[in-house]
Amino acid sequence: MGAKLKFSDDGAKKDGTAGEAGPPDGEKTAKHEKHEKKISRLEKNHDKYGKKRDRARGRQPTKKTKVRGRCYDESKNKAKTKIRFAKEPVPMDEAKWNTAKKPSLPARGAAALATAGINKLHTKVYEAEHENAGTQAAHRAELVGESAYRGAKKLAHGAYRHARNAPYRKAAKYETKSIKARMELDYQKALKENPKMKSNTVSRHMQRHKIKRRYAETLRKAKKTGETAKKAGSAVAKAAQTITKAVRRNPIFLLQAGFLLLIVGAVFSMFGMCMSIFSGGAGVLGAAAYAAPDGDIDKAELSYTEWETDLRLEIQNTETTHVGHDEYRYSIGTIGHDPHELMAYLTAAYQDFAYADIENALREIFGAQYSLEHTPETETKTRTETRTGTRTDDVGNVEEYEYDEEVEYEWSVLNVTLTAVTLTEVILPLMESGQLEQYFILMQTKGARQYAGNPFTVNWLPHVTSHYGYRIHPETGAKDCHRGTDIGLPAGTPIRAGIGGTVTAAAYDGEYGNHIVVGDGNGLELKYAHCATLMYAEGQSVAKGDIIATVGNTGDSTGPHLHMEIVKDGTYLNPAYFVESN
């Protein structure tokens, strides 16, 4: 009763009820002109975006392809296949700068020999460096330099890819805008051709829905192309992070950072005396530490790694689960995440969370990060087949002869596409300003929940070769729960005790190789496995920081590395969260 209808479309009724008289002719003419102008503007936009898209496509690299065409040969009185060459754009995933160049066998052999030589040299230096402080400092500087070089190389390659992929990103951007403009143009033309639809809300809604459905597939493909092109940009960001981590291992930078942290610590201390930063009353110390129980922190990270492993297995088993196709084409984005990013977000957003309460939110984050699609298509191809025919000569003799004929056939293709974005792109928009502040603090402190010290004198996080959690086992290929962290460093690198206490085990077995376990007597234990040598025997006491072993390749191992486990009160924990890294 007395309610008034409002529509967003031009020409639709703005107010009044269905029984009221229509607007005067002058008002109708004005609305009609306004509608015509809107259609004209949309046509111009569609043309403008189309031209920009075509210009961007013109800057994309091209390749020569064979094009087969059927034509009629009058001299032989039959159809034949004619081949010509044409230029067509190179798909972005096929561009040479986006495809990893596989080194030749001799190059791989030379690289393996060089790596072995470098590792052997590092091993010799490790054995002697404790005798000379200058040698030890120079060796540490060399390790920093090697890490910085690798990071700079990745950054340069990422920047190059980002620049070369610019035409693809622009083409995808303007293709999307062109399609949206065309959708709106079709809708406005439909309103113009059916004036009665303007006054009927349901009809207008149905017409808009039909047009959107018609363009949905085209728009989805255009957007997907744009998302794929953005990956080069995220690669640059990742490479920049690698450089930052390498620089932070530089002793000079650490000295400067030490003074900076003293200043920041003093400011935070004074600030904490006056007020609390967060509404819950937690001070700076609370903002810098994970709030959830150890078990819930561990469960959240384990679940995310398990979902990622299941996704890898689903892709790996595609040809078994989706049979009946002649060809499988894969376009797979990067699967993986930074565990510290995940836990910094969960703490900033949910504080002292229980896993059961955040599981659904965690699944939504996973769904936003990864999208797997299986798209079948059928292509028409041609092949040359040899046929047998008969013919009669002038005197009536019948003879057989063979001839080649181009035959068309169907080729079934399954496109397997994993669209993946970085975890950072998913979680940052979900946080408010206060949460973002805590998130960045947690990324610096790594949660401030470390129960054990660093086993090395360098930051070991950039050298992790296999994280804690679920993975595909490197030897069996099966789903496996990896209850430790593998750190790849040269054989002979000294390993230091993360806690003081008693050696509860120092032995060899086929799985862990040479391994040593240190317990503090209060429920905390650390295991160091695949060692080359063990410096202590079972029952001996060690102090935190003592050299207890060296990195090796013993037991079930595929290369020199340290397998490190941390157990508290009988429960495995993730070393990334609970062992100091720098």
C-alpha atoms as one frame of an Amber mdcrd trajectory, in Angstrom:
protein
   0.000   0.000   0.000   1.515   3.282  -1.152   4.827   1.497  -1.998   6.762
   2.974  -4.924   8.738   1.023  -7.505  12.260   2.002  -8.524  14.250   0.640
 -11.443  17.862   1.253 -12.414  17.303   0.933 -16.178  16.817   3.950 -18.434
  13.187   4.371 -19.486  11.812   2.287 -16.569   9.188   3.687 -14.210  10.777
   5.694 -11.370   7.737   6.130  -9.169   3.987   5.802  -9.013   1.802   2.744
  -9.247   0.798   0.571 -12.193  -2.557   2.280 -12.563  -1.247   5.836 -12.999
  -1.170   7.606 -16.354   2.082   7.533 -18.341   4.410  10.508 -18.763   3.655
  13.210 -21.373   5.072  12.988 -24.915   7.812  15.543 -24.215   9.124  13.464
 -21.339   8.994  10.331 -23.522  11.062  12.064 -26.217  13.672  13.197 -23.672
  13.986   9.671 -22.272  14.240   8.248 -25.777  17.066  10.651 -26.650  18.822
   9.819 -23.406  18.545   6.121 -24.202  19.921   6.688 -27.722  22.902   8.577
 -26.278  23.590   5.736 -23.866  23.558   3.202 -26.720  25.864   5.430 -28.771
  28.269   5.743 -25.821  28.318   1.979 -25.309  29.027   1.401 -29.027  31.960
   3.826 -28.865  33.310   2.121 -25.735  33.008  -1.288 -27.371  34.904  -0.076
 -30.451  37.515   1.726 -28.335  38.269  -1.306 -26.162  38.320  -3.551 -29.230
  40.931  -1.356 -30.939  43.094  -1.271 -27.789  42.802  -5.050 -27.500  43.851
  -5.485 -31.139  46.828  -3.161 -30.659  47.953  -5.170 -27.638  47.556  -8.401
 -29.577  49.621  -6.906 -32.395  52.531  -6.575 -29.972  52.364 -10.242 -28.978
  54.909 -12.613 -30.550  53.740 -14.702 -33.506  54.629 -18.051 -34.989  54.210
 -19.664 -38.391  51.641 -22.447 -38.571  50.458 -24.759 -41.291  46.867 -24.185
 -42.399  45.165 -26.932 -44.382  42.385 -25.985 -46.756  40.180 -28.003 -49.099
  39.922 -26.951 -52.745  38.619 -28.493 -55.934  41.134 -29.623 -58.597  39.329
 -29.399 -61.948  42.099 -31.220 -63.836  41.744 -34.313 -61.637  38.038 -33.797
 -61.018  38.347 -34.211 -57.249  38.936 -32.285 -54.038  42.432 -31.959 -52.636
  44.138 -30.498 -49.587  46.228 -27.375 -49.987  48.720 -26.294 -47.341  49.670
 -22.683 -46.697  51.560 -20.900 -43.933  49.960 -18.283 -41.692  51.016 -16.250
 -38.673  49.185 -16.606 -35.394  49.862 -15.272 -31.876  51.940 -17.423 -29.535
  49.889 -18.390 -26.410  51.371 -16.886 -23.282  52.177 -20.238 -21.672  54.080
 -21.238 -24.839  56.227 -18.096 -25.002  59.881 -19.019 -24.604  60.377 -16.749
 -21.560  57.504 -18.494 -19.730  58.697 -22.048 -20.383  61.559 -23.486 -18.386
  64.476 -24.348 -20.644  65.515 -27.915 -19.909  69.306 -28.131 -19.848  71.006
 -30.725 -22.003  72.395 -33.903 -20.469  76.019 -32.656 -20.663  74.962 -29.346
 -19.044  73.180 -31.185 -16.226  76.254 -33.343 -15.689  78.523 -30.303 -15.567
  76.177 -28.559 -13.107  76.099 -31.654 -10.868  79.910 -31.817 -10.854  80.132
 -28.087 -10.069  77.634 -28.424  -7.199  79.498 -31.425  -5.809  82.759 -29.465
  -5.990  81.285 -26.437  -4.219  79.740 -28.620  -1.493  83.066 -30.389  -0.983
  84.826 -27.031  -0.705  82.286 -25.791   1.854  82.732 -29.019   3.821  86.505
 -28.529   3.999  86.094 -24.914   5.113  83.579 -25.949   7.808  86.108 -28.436
   9.176  88.800 -25.763   9.545  86.955 -22.492  10.106  86.670 -22.870  13.882
  90.455 -22.439  14.091  90.418 -18.955  12.536  87.780 -16.267  13.198  88.693
 -14.454   9.946  88.156 -17.603   7.885  84.803 -18.189   9.592  83.644 -14.594
   8.883  84.770 -14.822   5.260  82.930 -18.142   4.838  79.715 -16.665   6.251
  80.059 -13.688   3.893  80.509 -16.107   0.989  77.285 -17.956   1.902  75.448
 -14.621   2.027  76.874 -13.669  -1.362  75.769 -16.970  -2.932  72.233 -16.528
  -1.590  72.099 -12.910  -2.787  73.295 -13.971  -6.257  70.570 -16.619  -6.530
  67.963 -14.112  -5.380  69.161 -11.427  -7.825  69.077 -13.952 -10.667  65.468
 -14.888  -9.852  64.488 -11.215  -9.548  66.012 -10.335 -12.934  64.301 -13.278
 -14.637  60.962 -12.424 -13.002  61.206  -8.772 -14.066  62.040  -9.808 -17.633
  59.007 -12.135 -17.790  56.782  -9.441 -16.308  57.829  -6.954 -18.998  57.498
  -9.421 -21.885  54.008 -10.488 -20.719  52.685  -6.892 -20.716  50.902  -7.248
 -24.131  49.082 -10.359 -22.876  47.872  -8.559 -19.746  46.692  -5.538 -21.746
  44.936  -7.700 -24.334  43.117  -9.618 -21.581  42.170  -6.379 -19.800  40.654
  -4.742 -22.866  39.048  -7.993 -24.033  37.188  -8.169 -20.704  36.101  -4.507
 -20.953  35.006  -4.992 -24.557  32.867  -8.015 -23.679  31.217  -6.201 -20.742
  30.467  -3.181 -22.933  28.954  -5.484 -25.571  26.793  -7.206 -22.944  25.382
  -3.890 -21.735  24.929  -2.708 -25.340  22.886  -5.795 -26.238  20.737  -5.285
 -23.174  20.058  -1.608 -23.928  19.203  -2.473 -27.558  16.788  -5.121 -26.319
  15.069  -2.461 -24.190  14.867  -0.174 -27.217  13.345  -2.852 -29.448  10.849
  -3.939 -26.767   9.476  -0.799 -25.099   6.952  -2.802 -23.071   9.812  -4.576
 -21.316  10.852  -1.285 -19.687   7.836  -1.308 -17.443   8.111  -4.980 -16.540
  10.731  -5.749 -13.900  10.672  -9.509 -14.454  11.075  -9.217 -18.242  14.030
  -6.855 -17.874  15.674  -9.143 -15.329  15.203 -12.237 -17.515  16.561 -10.472
 -20.594  19.661  -9.256 -18.729  20.180 -12.760 -17.346  19.953 -14.324 -20.833
  22.518 -11.884 -22.233  24.890 -12.478 -19.324  24.619 -16.226 -19.815  25.371
 -15.869 -23.517  28.611 -13.988 -22.787  29.585 -15.871 -19.596  31.940 -18.388
 -21.218  33.711 -15.749 -23.324  34.095 -13.451 -20.328  35.390 -16.277 -18.141
  38.092 -17.153 -20.675  39.115 -13.503 -21.035  39.380 -13.061 -17.267  41.334
 -16.303 -16.924  43.861 -15.061 -19.476  44.256 -11.901 -17.447  44.738 -13.832
 -14.210  47.378 -16.033 -15.859  49.243 -12.976 -17.118  49.373 -11.537 -13.605
  51.446 -14.481 -12.363  54.623 -12.963 -13.777  54.056  -9.949 -11.515  53.703
 -12.150  -8.443  56.912 -13.942  -9.466  58.739 -10.600  -9.358  57.369  -9.989
  -5.865  58.515 -13.436  -4.701  61.980 -12.859  -6.120  62.155  -9.492  -4.356
  61.319 -11.266  -1.081  64.184 -13.678  -1.726  66.592 -10.742  -2.156  65.310
  -9.164   1.055  65.877 -12.377   3.012  69.388 -12.728   1.602  70.278  -9.138
   2.504  68.967  -9.650   6.024  71.527 -12.396   6.506  74.268  -9.803   5.913
  76.079  -9.099   9.237  76.306  -5.336   8.505  72.565  -5.137   7.917  71.938
  -7.093  11.119  74.061  -4.586  13.064  71.994  -1.701  11.690  68.775  -3.627
  12.334  69.879  -4.258  15.916  70.063  -0.505  16.658  66.715  -0.008  14.904
  65.077  -2.731  17.001  66.448  -1.134  20.192  64.810   2.167  19.221  61.530
   0.493  18.238  61.592  -1.577  21.443  62.032   1.557  23.547  59.174   3.335
  21.778  56.913   0.298  22.173  57.791   0.043  25.860  56.858   3.667  26.521
  53.739   3.333  24.410  52.718   0.185  26.315  52.899   2.102  29.593  50.244
   4.524  28.362  47.688   2.431  26.507  46.882  -0.889  24.869  47.062  -1.189
  21.102  44.270  -3.679  20.617  40.704  -3.622  21.883  41.160  -6.924  23.719
  43.691  -5.251  25.970  46.688  -7.115  24.537  49.886  -5.060  24.447  52.669
  -5.108  21.923  53.977  -8.406  23.285  50.576 -10.015  22.657  50.431  -8.527
  19.174  53.785 -10.086  18.333  52.956 -13.669  19.369  50.611 -16.398  18.147
  47.654 -16.637  20.515  46.184 -20.060  19.671  47.217 -23.324  21.400  50.099
 -25.276  19.832  47.793 -28.090  18.715  45.396 -25.787  16.854  48.265 -23.962
  15.144  49.680 -27.312  14.036  46.264 -28.623  12.865  45.572 -25.529  10.721
  48.887 -25.795   8.861  48.610 -29.587   8.493  45.122 -29.284   6.985  46.219
 -26.685   4.446  49.205 -28.806   3.349  46.936 -31.856   3.080  44.476 -30.012
   0.804  47.374 -28.834  -1.360  48.736 -32.385  -1.559  45.287 -33.746  -2.496
  45.143 -31.106  -5.236  48.549 -32.181  -6.575  47.442 -35.826  -6.579  44.171
 -34.959  -8.337  46.137 -33.267 -11.121  48.703 -36.070 -11.207  45.952 -38.723
 -11.571  43.898 -36.852 -14.182  44.527 -39.368 -16.952  43.286 -42.172 -14.687
  40.187 -40.385 -13.393  39.252 -38.741 -16.729  39.782 -41.482 -19.292  38.750
 -41.494 -22.935  40.673 -38.492 -24.246  43.319 -38.527 -26.966  45.335 -35.713
 -25.409  45.649 -33.978 -22.025  46.818 -30.378 -21.970  47.973 -28.948 -18.661
  48.196 -25.341 -17.557  49.074 -25.579 -13.879  49.735 -22.656 -11.558  52.088
 -22.834  -8.566  50.858 -24.788  -5.536  52.282 -23.711  -2.187  52.116 -21.120
   0.582  54.238 -19.494   3.275  53.233 -21.083   6.621  54.093 -17.860   8.471
  51.700 -15.867   6.262  48.885 -18.292   6.993  49.380 -18.238  10.754  49.925
 -14.464  10.897  46.556 -14.000   9.159  44.689 -16.518  11.351  46.086 -14.900
  14.510  45.345 -11.327  13.363  41.821 -12.240  12.242  40.761 -14.751  14.936
  43.262 -14.285  17.787  43.080 -17.276  20.219  41.327 -19.564  17.734  40.318
 -23.213  17.927  40.766 -25.138  14.677  37.142 -26.321  14.623  35.977 -22.678
  14.628  38.147 -21.547  11.700  38.091 -24.660   9.491  35.336 -23.333   7.181
  37.096 -19.974   6.825  40.326 -21.826   6.033  38.577 -23.832   3.309  37.228
 -20.606   1.803  40.769 -19.187   1.666  41.965 -22.375  -0.032  39.097 -22.154
  -2.533  40.003 -18.544  -3.305  43.662 -19.438  -3.831  43.132 -22.430  -6.120
  40.612 -23.231  -8.869  40.940 -26.474 -10.879  38.960 -26.927 -14.093  38.641
 -29.792 -16.577  37.409 -28.520 -19.936  36.875 -31.059 -22.756  36.981 -30.019
 -26.398  36.973 -31.775 -29.739  39.300 -30.753 -32.560  39.088 -31.767 -36.194
  42.388 -33.011 -37.574  43.461 -34.533 -40.879  45.687 -37.454 -41.759  46.837
 -39.014 -45.017  45.422 -42.455 -45.741  46.338 -44.770 -48.625  43.328 -46.028
 -50.557  42.941 -48.616 -53.361  40.894 -47.919 -56.503  40.224 -49.559 -59.882
  40.252 -48.182 -63.377  39.666 -49.496 -66.935  42.088 -48.800 -69.755  41.232
 -48.211 -73.431  41.068 -51.940 -74.290  38.848 -52.836 -71.335  41.443 -54.140
 -68.877  40.659 -53.430 -65.208  43.579 -52.593 -62.932  44.008 -51.591 -59.303
  45.982 -48.560 -58.172  46.778 -46.820 -54.875  46.311 -43.159 -54.052  46.633
 -40.906 -50.982  43.673 -39.022 -49.558  43.435 -36.492 -46.754  40.859 -37.692
 -44.215  39.376 -35.662 -41.361  38.945 -37.185 -37.914  38.011 -36.011 -34.411
  40.635 -35.535 -31.699  39.441 -35.387 -28.076  41.331 -32.996 -25.791  40.945
 -32.429 -22.052  42.268 -29.052 -20.875  43.369 -29.240 -17.241  43.741 -25.720
 -15.840  44.771 -24.805 -12.308  44.343 -21.099 -11.656  46.438 -20.233  -8.593
  47.079 -16.916  -6.887  49.427 -16.239  -3.983  48.144 -16.572  -0.439  49.074
 -12.896   0.050  46.626 -11.802  -2.665  43.828 -13.723  -0.926  44.315 -12.728
   2.722  45.390  -9.066   2.598  41.981  -7.772   1.363  40.272  -9.716   4.198
  41.943  -7.689   6.988  41.134  -4.321   8.499  43.838  -1.786   9.334  44.355
  -2.993  12.923  44.564  -6.597  11.795  47.043  -5.649   9.075  49.285  -3.976
  11.653  49.361  -7.143  13.759  49.829  -9.296  10.657  52.997  -7.436   9.644
  54.364  -7.579  13.208  53.778 -11.365  13.290  55.529 -11.745   9.945  58.620
 -10.150  11.534  58.520 -12.074  14.839  57.478 -15.401  13.220  54.965 -15.761
  16.048  57.390 -15.385  19.003  56.570 -18.977  20.053  60.013 -20.520  19.493
  60.877 -23.183  22.059  64.285 -24.059  20.573  67.286 -22.216  19.169  68.615
 -22.109  15.612  70.592 -25.261  14.667  72.807 -23.149  12.369  74.515 -19.757
  12.408  72.550 -18.662   9.312  68.830 -18.246   8.657  67.732 -21.744   7.575
  64.269 -20.842   6.197  65.487 -20.032   2.627  67.240 -23.441   2.538  64.142
 -25.560   3.320  63.766 -28.301   0.704  60.703 -30.011   2.207  58.328 -28.388
   4.676  56.545 -29.950   7.627  53.138 -31.357   6.709  51.574 -33.433   3.973
  53.425 -33.958   0.692  53.916 -36.447  -2.138  56.768 -38.673  -0.991  59.813
 -38.091  -3.249  60.520 -41.844  -3.541  57.155 -43.654  -3.268  54.997 -40.980
  -4.954  52.287 -41.584  -2.323  50.631 -39.127   0.061  52.847 -38.782   3.100
  52.747 -36.808   6.354  56.222 -35.343   6.830  56.666 -34.726  10.561  59.840
 -32.692  10.232  61.524 -29.994   8.154  64.319 -30.759   5.661  67.043 -28.114
   5.401  69.468 -28.449   2.500  72.963 -27.273   3.454  76.402 -28.605   2.439
  77.668 -31.819   4.033  79.805 -31.072   7.061  77.876 -27.965   8.157  77.905
 -27.909  12.003  74.575 -28.577  13.744  74.004 -26.911  17.125  71.746 -28.055
  19.960  68.545 -26.005  20.071  68.052 -26.713  23.773  70.158 -27.742  26.734
  69.595 -31.165  28.242  70.485 -34.828  27.821  71.140 -36.866  24.677  68.362
 -39.481  24.792  69.424 -41.205  21.554  72.510 -41.183  19.315  72.447 -44.020
  16.804  72.037 -45.157  13.194  69.035 -46.719  11.452  67.989 -47.243   7.852
  65.386 -44.443   7.862  66.992 -41.590   9.811  70.631 -42.582   9.260  72.907
 -41.073  11.908  70.555 -39.219  14.252  70.740 -37.578  17.653  67.897 -36.650
  20.026  68.181 -34.055  22.804  65.550 -33.743  25.580  65.252 -31.030  28.226
  63.578 -33.327  30.794  60.362 -31.288  30.719  58.641 -32.813  27.674  60.567
 -31.011  24.908  62.675 -33.069  22.471  64.587 -32.242  19.270  65.717 -34.817
  16.706  68.456 -34.143  14.131  68.690 -36.817  11.413  70.721 -37.904   8.313
  73.881 -36.558   9.974  77.393 -37.264   8.719  78.942 -37.419  12.199  77.626
 -37.374  15.780  79.642 -35.516  18.441  77.833 -36.850  21.539  76.755 -40.257
  22.823  73.528 -41.276  24.519  73.349 -40.156  28.154  75.720 -37.198  27.801
  74.694 -33.660  28.732  74.768 -30.806  26.204  74.292 -27.055  26.479  72.212
 -24.966  24.101  74.401 -23.938  21.153  76.871 -26.846  21.443  77.892 -28.465
  18.145  76.369 -31.932  18.384  76.575 -33.215  14.766  77.248 -32.271  11.132
  74.974 -32.272   8.089  75.161 -35.491   6.075  73.390 -37.811   3.646  72.959
 -41.004   5.675  69.919 -43.274   5.884  66.872 -42.791   3.634  68.114 -39.549
   2.070  68.328 -38.127  -1.456  71.029 -35.526  -0.777  72.896 -33.684   2.027
  70.361 -32.133   4.400  69.227 -31.958   7.993  65.863 -33.489   8.912  64.751
 -31.680  12.086  61.820 -32.661  14.317  60.451 -30.999  17.441  58.190 -32.841
  19.892  56.525 -31.228  22.918  54.657 -33.346  25.448  54.490 -36.200  22.938
  53.051 -34.062  20.105  54.905 -33.216  16.886  55.119 -29.488  16.113  56.096
 -27.532  13.003  59.753 -26.352  13.287  58.908 -23.300  11.148  56.798 -21.975
  14.032  58.599 -23.361  17.086  62.347 -23.297  16.217  64.309 -20.053  15.836
  65.424 -19.355  12.289  67.721 -16.319  12.631
